[in-house]
Amino acid sequence: MNSYMFGELIDMISSTIGRVYLGTHLFLLKGQIVEEHFQ
């Protein structure tokens, strides 16, 4: 496995984790706003 492919793999993994993290964060934030709104 050459270093270029390894770098590409790391980029792919980190961007996927970033998207999942951001999606989860926004989802939780939206849930919090909805809860506060309906209290």
C-alpha positions in Angstrom: 0.0 0.0 0.0 1.6 3.2 -1.1 1.5 6.5 0.9 -0.7 8.3 -1.6 -3.5 5.8 -1.3 -3.1 5.8 2.5 -3.4 9.6 2.5 -6.6 9.4 0.3 -8.0 6.8 2.7 -7.3 9.1 5.8 -9.0 12.0 4.0 -12.0 9.9 3.1 -12.4 8.6 6.7 -11.9 12.0 8.3 -14.4 13.7 6.0 -17.0 11.0 6.7 -16.5 11.3 10.4 -16.8 15.1 10.0 -20.1 14.8 8.2 -21.5 12.3 10.7 -20.4 14.5 13.6 -21.8 17.6 12.0 -25.1 15.9 11.1 -25.5 14.5 14.7 -24.6 17.9 16.2 -27.2 19.7 14.0 -29.8 17.0 14.7 -29.3 17.3 18.5 -29.3 21.1 18.3 -32.6 21.1 16.4 -34.1 18.7 18.9 -33.1 21.0 21.7 -34.6 24.0 20.0 -37.9 22.1 19.4 -38.0 21.0 23.1 -37.5 24.5 24.4 -40.1 25.9 21.9 -42.8 23.5 23.1 -42.2 23.8 26.9 
